[in-house]
Amino acid sequence: MTNEIDTEPVVEAAPLLRIITPDTTPEEVAAIVAVLSALGGETPAEEPVPSEWASPARAVRTYPGRPAAHGRGAWRSSSLPR
């Protein structure tokens, strides 16, 4: 029996936080990490609901209780009251 182990090369990721000030204390680093982790970022923001004012359907004239005019003379009757 041959025991083969598939080993993939480990890719080192860039650090998410890099402190460049040499005199930073561990407490200050812990405070920065706590603030950044409290900000979150795990869940994406919800997309806003599109406004009905921006809807292209508002450009179409509709009247309650009757369908849009169609056929011969529809253009003329679209703006005339009945």
N, C-alpha and C positions, 0 to 999 in steps of 0.2 A: 504494500500500500504506500502510495505516495501522498504526502500531506503538503499540498500547495496552498500557500497563503497569498491572496491577492493584496499586494500592498500598493497603495496609491501614494504618489509623492505629496507630502504635506506642504501646502502653500501658506506662507505666513501672510496674514492680513496686516494692512497698515493700522497703526494704533488710532483709536477713535479720539483719544485725548492725549495731547502732548503738552507737558508743563515745561516752559522754556526759562522760567525764572529759577535760578539755582537755590535761592534761600526760601523756597516755599516749604511750609511745614506739612506734615501728613494730615493734620487737622484741616488745614486750608484746602488741600486736595480733596479730602472727604466731603467738605462743605460744597465744593464745586460739583463733585459727582452727584451729591444728593439733590442739588438744585436742578442739574441737567436731567437726572432721572425722573424728577417730579414733573418736569415739563412734558414728559410723555413722548409721543411720536409713534407709538405702536399702531394705533388705529388711524386710518385716513379720515380726513374731515368729510362730512356728508356734503353732497352736492346740493346747492340751493335749488329750491323748486322754481322752475321758470315762471315768470309772471305772465298772467293772461293778457296783459296789455301788449306784450311783445309777440303774441301769437299771430301767425299769418292768417288764421281763420277769421280774425277780426276784420279783414279787408273785404270779406264776402258779406253782402247784405242778406240778412235773414230776418224773417218776421215770425213772431210766435204764432203757431197754429197753421201756418201755410208754408208750402215748400218754396224753394227758390224758383224764380221764373225761368222757363226754358222754352225753346221752340220759336215760332214766328212771332215777332213783336216783343220778345223777351227783354231786349235792351231797353225799349221804350217803357215797358210796364215795370221795370225794375225800380224806377224812382217815382212813378206816379202812384198816388194813393188810390185805393179802391173804394 
